[in-house]
Amino acid sequence: MTIITAPRVESLIGVRGNRELGIAEFGPPDGTAVLWFHGTPGARRQVPEEARRIADAEGIRIIGIDRPGVGMSTPHLHRSVVDHVADVEIVLDRLHINEVSVIGLSGGGPYALALAHELPDRVRAVGILGGVVPTRGPDAVKGGLVGFGMRFAPVMPLTRRPMGLTLTALVRALRPVGIHALNLYARISPEGDRIVLEQPEISSMFIDDLGTNGGKSMQAFIDDAILFTRHWGFDHRAVQQPVTWWHGDADNIVPLSHAQQFVPTLRNAELRIRPGESHLGGLGAAREVLHAVVGR
């Protein structure tokens, strides 16, 4: 397996309700701060190698945060996406970060927008990579994988614990053959994702993040799925910060049409379409993404 840049530090930070969130930091501690919200599934180390190297070279402090129920974080089901912000605000305070840019991959997108909405004086800019869009409210978008999950919205909260345990057990069982399982997934993925997953540094990141790190618990995957079938809990139209949204035109998880319908509802947003790429294409644009959100 390709050696990837290790986090500079990993730690646990106490939040509300006697819970803890796991974090991983890349780049210098005094660098320009960027929060990187992982996808679904994912955990705190789901930061591409290119971004890790840029962080060291250009003085950017990237912080990955385990959502509740994955990696080192305590399992917890929020009432809505926006409820996670109060925990993240505690993390920012403990890390002495007054101003931050935010990046959200896939399922991390709603959380990035929620943070911008709730902390307008602290969040400078937002970058979204193939983000999930609302399934509830006046700007709800139908279809896609999350839309399919709406069919099971009434029963998912009732079965979240056994589903989370089953998924965790599956990931642990696949750990010894993780690279082979990832290669199999790549073979059945669209060409754009297959090209991304065939990059040794990307595949190593996923094996490390999901197999070793996220494999401790996968409850967050189920809880994200539940929250994405609910109203996010805030008005995305009120987000004032600049939002740059990257989306592959061959995305099979969140179709491009979702972004084309949703992004215009944001007050100050730009959609950058990536030709020939699918859901994971944005991971290959780390330099462009980081420079966009930190203003370089």
N, C-alpha and C positions, 0 to 999 in steps of 0.2 A: 504494500500500500504506500502511495506517495506520502512523504512527510510534509505536513502542513504547519504553518506558523501557529504555535501554541498561544493561548490567551496570556496576556501579561500577568493577569491575576483573575482568580475566580473567588467569589464569596457569597455569603448569605446575608440578606438584609431583612430585618424584622419589619412587618407591616401590620395592618389592622387585624384584630381578631386572633392575636397570638400566632399569626402565620408568618412564613418566610418566603422570599423570592430569591432564586439563584441568579447570579449575574456573571458574565464573562466580559473582560475588557481587553481591547486591542489598541495598540498605539500608546503614545506618551500620556501620562496622567494630567498634564497641563495643556493638552491639545484641544482643538475645537471639538466640542462634544456633539456626538451623533448617536441617537438611540436607534437600534436596529431591531424591529419587531419581526420575529421569525414567522414562517408560514405554518400551515396546518396540514400535516404534522410538522413538528420542528421543535427546536429548543435553543438555548442561549448561544451555542456555537455555530448556528446556521448562518455564518458570515463567510462569503466566498474568499478564497485565498488572495485574489487580486485586491480585494478591499482591505484585507489584513496588511498586505505589504504597503499599500498606499498610505494606510494609517501611520505606519512607522516612518515612511519616507517623507510625508507631508504634514506631520504634526496634527493628525486627526485622532481623537479619542472615541473609538466606537465601543458602545456598550450593548451587549445582547442580554435580554431578560427572559428567563423562563416564565411562561405564563403558568398560572396555578394548575398543578397536576402533571407537570412534565419536568424532567431533569431534577433539580434540587428543590423545586418549589412545592409548597404545601397544596394539596388538592383543595379546590374550592370552586363552587359554581356561582358566579355573579348573577345578579338579576338581569343585567344587560351589559353590552360592551363598554359603555361609558363608566360603569362602576369600577372598572380596572384602573381608571385614571388616578383615583385617590391613592392607590398603592404605588403606582409609578411616581407620583409626586413625592412620596416619602423617599423613594430610591434617589430621586434627583437631589432632595435635601441632604440625605446622608452622604452623597457623593460630592456635595458642595458645587452643584451645577446650577447656575442661574439661568443660562440660556442654552438652548439645544435645538438641533435639527433632527428630523425624524424620518426614518425609512421603514416602510412596511411591505413585506413580501406576501403576496396572496392573502391568506387569512390574517396576516398582520396589518393589512391595509385599514380595516375599520378601526383598529386600536390606534393607529397613527393619526387618523383623522379625529378620533375622539380626544386624544391628547391635545391636538391643535385647537380644538373647539373649547376645551375646558381651561387651557392654560395659554391664552393668547399673548400674554406678556412674556412667556418663557420660550415658546416654540417659534423658531425663526422661519422654517420652511419645511415642506413635507414632500417626500418622494414615495410613490407607490409603484410596485412592480407586480403587474397582473392581479390587481386587488379584487377581493370579493366585494360585491355591491349589495345594496339593501334588498331584502325580500319582503319588507313590511313598509308601510307608509306611502305617501303620495308619489314617491319616486321609486317604488319597488320595481324590480326587473325580474321577469319570469325566465325560467329555463336554466341551463347549466347544471353542474353537479349540486350546487347549493340549492337551486330551485327544486331539484329532484328530492333533496332531503326534506323539503317542506311537507311532503306526503307523510313523513314519519314524525313530524314535530310534536304531536300530542303524546306519543309513547316514549320518545327519547329520554325525557327527564326521569321516567319511571324505571328505565333500564340502563341508566348511565353507568352505574357502578359495575354491573356484570359485563357490560360492553367494554368498559375501560380496562378491566382486569383481563378480559379475553385478548384485547389488542396488545396489552403489555406482554402477556405470555407469548403471543405470536412473535413479537419483535425480539424477545429474548431467545426464543427457539431458533430464529433465523440468524442470530448474531454470529455463530461460527461460520456460516456460509453467506455472510452479508454481501460481499462483493458479487457473488454469483446471483443472489436474489436481485440486487440492483441492476446487474447486467440483463437479467430476464425482463425486469420492468422496462428497461431502456429499449429492448427489442420490440415491445408492444406499444411503445410511446410514439407520438408523431415525430417526424424527422427532426424538427427543431429541437425538441427535448432530448432526443437520442444523441444528437451532436453535443449538447451541453453535458449530458451524463457520461459521455465517453471521454471527457477531459479528466485525466487522473486527479487533478487537484479538486475538481468538483465532486467526483465520486468519493474521494477520501473524506471530504467535508461531510457528506451525507452519512457515510458509514460511521464516522466519529460522532456526529451530532445525534443521529437516531439510534444507532446500535449501542454505543457506549454511554452517551449522555442522556438522550431522551428515553432510551430503553429502560431506565429505572422506573418510569411510569409513563403511560400514554393516555391518562385520563383527560389531559387537556385537549386531545384531538376530539373526543366525544363532547366535551363541554363547549369547545368552539362551535361544533356543529349545532348544538342546541342554541347558542346565542345568535348564530347567523340566521336562525329561523324566527328570531324575535326582532322587534324594533330596537335599533341601536341605542336609543335612549338620549339622543341629542339631535339637533337640527344641523345636518351637514351643510345646508345652504348658508349657514352663518359663519362657516370657517373663513377667516380673513386672510390667512397666510397663503403665499404662493404654493400651489400644489403641482408638481410635475408627475405625470402618470405615464409609465411605459407599459406597452401591451403588445404581445405578439399577434399577428393577424391569423395565425393558425392555432390559437389557444383552444385546447379541447376541454379544459376544466372551467375556465371563466371565458366564455366566447368574447371576441372583440366587440361584438354588438352591445354587450353589457357596458363596456367602458364608453363606447360611443354614445350610449343613452344616458349614462350617469355623469360622466365628467362635465358636460355642459351645465349640470345643475349646481356645480361648485362655483363659488364667486370668482375665484382667481386661479384657474387651472388650465394646464396645457397637456394635451394628449399626444404622446410620441409613439407612433405605431412602428413596430419592429417587423419588417417584412420577412416572411418565411420562418418566424420563430413561434414557439408555442409557449406553454405556461411558465417554463423556467428560463426563458430567454434573457430576462432582465439580470440574472445572475452573472451573465457574461458582459455586462455593461457597467461594472462597478465603478470605473473611473468617471464615466459620464454622470452616473447617478450621484456619487459623492460630491463631485464638483458642482453639480446643480444645486444640491441642498446646502452646501457650505459657502456658495457664492464665489467659486474659483473658475 
